[in-house]
């Protein structure tokens, strides 16, 4: 069996930056274990698989090398880019049915904008293990069902973090968003996901479902420009819309090939 594979760098307009995602269009679903093995073989933070269900509607699933996840921003952006560009999908709006409900992606000039649910964090007391693993105490800590939100005083503090990844793997919930005000943007962040087999994710759309409501409330405006300051780096254009968030970015195609299984 041969399957098409697109490798797209998301949340960047330059190759070798942003967050790379694999995108595999399917005519029908493969067994879950086969999709998981493909994601493991690809070795990317996420590989997205989709099946068309209507003219501009698709069922979308995301796999890390270790697990299937409920929500992934950069691989959704990469999937929309693949549909609009290499696959020549007509129109400017796509709808994806997913584990997190319907998600839309709009084409707006050279940007693609995700419409995702907002997932605000609530104030929480961090476990000592988390603080030791991060290596520097945050100013404020909050928590969602899946992630810790750790807020630092400045961008330099976030850049300087050298976490103990083995120790982070002992923390529950097992995903950590670290963030601070930006020097040349509204806020910066980094993201660690040991429970998903990802030591540090280059650019994380799903983390911004928590970051956007936090920074919108703190800064007092709904439109925000964000930068994820991983080694690859990425830029996101964000907006709070009540219980939804808009997350926009660029994407570029790095590779198009075939999987043989």
C-alpha positions in Angstrom: 0.0 0.0 0.0 1.2 3.5 -0.9 0.1 6.6 1.0 0.9 10.2 0.3 2.8 12.1 2.9 3.2 15.9 3.2 5.7 17.3 5.7 4.7 20.9 6.5 6.5 23.5 8.8 3.6 25.3 10.6 3.6 28.7 12.3 6.4 30.0 10.1 7.0 31.4 6.6 10.5 29.8 6.4 11.6 26.2 6.0 13.5 24.7 9.0 11.5 26.9 11.5 8.1 26.5 13.1 6.7 23.1 14.0 7.0 20.3 11.5 3.9 18.0 11.1 3.2 15.0 8.9 -0.1 15.0 7.0 -1.4 11.8 5.5 -4.7 12.0 3.4 -6.7 8.8 3.6 -9.6 7.5 1.5 -10.7 5.4 4.6 -9.4 4.9 8.1 -6.4 2.6 8.7 -6.3 0.5 11.9 -5.3 2.7 14.9 -2.1 0.6 15.4 -1.0 1.3 11.9 -1.5 5.0 12.2 0.4 5.0 15.5 3.3 3.1 13.9 3.4 5.6 11.0 3.5 8.5 13.5 6.3 6.7 15.4 8.2 6.1 12.2 7.9 9.8 11.1 9.3 10.9 14.5 7.5 14.3 14.3 5.7 15.8 17.2 2.4 15.0 15.4 1.3 13.3 12.3 -2.3 14.2 11.2 -4.5 11.8 9.3 -7.8 12.9 7.6 -10.7 11.4 5.7 -13.0 13.6 3.6 -16.6 13.4 4.7 -18.2 16.2 2.6 -17.1 18.8 0.0 -15.1 20.9 2.6 -15.5 18.8 5.7 -13.1 16.2 7.0 -12.6 13.9 10.0 -9.2 14.7 11.5 -7.0 12.7 14.0 -3.6 13.5 15.4 -0.9 11.1 16.7 2.4 11.8 18.4 5.1 9.1 18.2 3.6 7.7 21.5 -0.2 8.4 21.7 -3.3 9.8 19.9 -4.1 13.3 21.2 -7.4 15.2 21.5 -6.2 18.5 20.0 -3.3 19.7 18.0 -2.9 23.2 16.5 0.1 23.0 14.3 -0.9 19.7 12.6 -4.4 21.2 12.0 -2.7 24.2 10.4 -0.5 21.9 8.3 -3.5 19.9 7.2 -5.3 23.0 6.1 -2.2 24.2 4.2 -2.0 20.8 2.5 -5.6 20.9 1.4 -5.5 24.5 0.2 -2.2 24.3 -1.6 -0.8 21.0 -2.8 -4.3 19.4 -3.0 -6.0 22.6 -4.4 -9.1 22.5 -2.2 -11.6 25.2 -3.4 -13.0 27.9 -1.1 -11.6 29.6 2.0 -13.1 27.6 4.8 -12.5 24.1 6.0 -14.3 22.2 8.8 -12.6 19.4 10.7 -14.5 17.0 13.0 -12.3 15.9 15.8 -12.2 14.6 19.3 -12.4 18.2 20.4 -15.6 18.9 18.3 -15.8 20.8 15.1 -12.8 23.0 14.3 -12.6 25.4 11.4 -9.7 26.9 9.5 -10.1 30.0 7.4 -7.8 31.3 4.6 -7.2 35.0 5.1 -4.7 36.3 2.6 -1.4 34.6 3.3 -2.5 33.5 6.8 -4.5 30.4 7.9 -6.6 30.9 11.0 -7.7 28.2 13.4 -10.9 28.5 15.3 -10.4 26.5 18.5 -12.1 26.2 21.9 -10.8 28.4 24.7 -9.4 26.5 27.7 -8.6 28.9 30.5 -6.5 27.8 33.4 -7.4 28.1 37.1 -5.0 29.2 39.9 -3.3 26.2 41.4 -0.6 25.2 43.9 2.3 23.6 42.0 3.8 20.4 43.3 7.4 20.7 44.5 8.5 18.2 41.8 7.3 20.6 39.1 9.3 23.5 40.5 12.4 21.4 40.9 12.1 20.1 37.4 11.7 23.6 35.9 14.7 24.8 37.8 13.3 28.3 38.5 10.2 29.2 40.3 7.4 31.0 38.3 5.7 34.0 39.6 2.2 32.5 39.0 0.9 29.0 38.5 -2.4 27.9 37.1 -3.7 24.6 35.8 -6.1 23.1 33.2 -7.2 19.5 33.0 -4.1 18.6 30.9 -1.5 21.3 31.5 0.3 23.5 34.0 0.5 27.2 33.1 3.7 28.7 34.7 4.1 32.5 34.3 7.5 34.1 34.6 8.5 37.8 35.0 10.2 38.2 31.6 11.1 36.5 28.3 14.7 36.0 29.4 13.5 33.8 32.3 11.6 31.6 29.8 14.6 31.4 27.5 16.9 30.5 30.3 14.9 27.5 31.5 16.8 24.2 31.3 14.3 21.7 32.7 15.0 18.3 34.0 12.9 16.3 31.6 13.1 13.0 33.5 11.7 14.8 36.6 9.0 16.6 34.5 7.8 13.2 33.5 6.8 12.5 37.1 4.4 15.4 37.3 0.6 15.1 36.8 -0.9 16.6 34.6 2.0 15.9 32.3 2.2 19.0 30.1 3.8 22.3 31.0 3.3 25.8 29.4 5.8 28.3 30.5 5.2 31.9 29.5 6.1 35.6 30.1 5.6 39.0 28.6 7.4 39.5 25.3 10.0 42.1 24.5 8.8 42.5 20.8 5.5 40.8 21.0 2.7 40.5 23.6 3.9 37.2 25.1 6.3 34.3 24.7 6.0 30.7 25.6 7.6 27.3 25.6 5.8 23.9 25.9 6.9 20.6 27.4 4.8 17.4 27.1 6.5 14.4 28.6 3.2 12.5 28.9 2.9 12.7 25.1 6.5 11.6 24.4 7.5 15.2 23.5 10.3 16.7 25.6 9.8 20.2 24.0 7.4 21.1 21.3 8.6 23.7 18.8 5.3 25.6 18.4 2.1 24.6 20.1 -1.2 25.8 18.8 -3.2 23.9 21.5 -1.2 25.6 24.3 -2.5 28.9 23.0 -6.1 27.9 23.8 -4.9 28.5 27.4 -2.4 31.3 26.8 -4.8 33.5 24.9 -7.5 33.9 27.6 -4.7 34.4 30.2 -2.9 37.1 28.4 -6.0 38.8 27.0 -7.3 39.2 30.6 -4.0 40.4 31.9 -3.2 42.8 29.1 -6.7 44.0 28.5 -7.1 43.5 24.8 -8.4 40.6 22.7 -5.9 40.6 19.8 -2.4 39.4 20.6 0.8 38.6 18.9 2.7 35.7 20.3 6.1 34.0 19.8 7.1 30.5 20.9 10.8 30.7 21.7 11.9 27.1 21.2 15.1 26.4 19.2 13.0 26.5 15.9 10.7 29.3 17.0 7.4 30.3 15.6 4.9 33.2 15.4 1.2 33.2 16.1 -1.5 35.9 15.6 -4.1 35.4 18.3 -7.6 36.6 19.2 -10.0 35.9 22.1 -13.6 35.4 21.0 -15.6 34.6 24.1 -15.3 30.8 24.6 -13.4 30.4 21.3 -9.9 31.6 20.2 -8.5 32.4 16.8 -4.9 31.3 16.2 -3.4 32.3 12.8 -0.1 31.6 11.2 1.8 30.8 8.1 3.0 27.4 6.8 5.5 26.1 4.2 5.8 22.7 2.5 9.1 21.0 3.2 8.6 17.5 1.7 6.1 15.5 -0.4 6.6 11.8 -0.7 5.0 8.4 -0.3 4.7 5.9 2.5 5.0 2.3 1.6 3.5 -0.2 4.0 
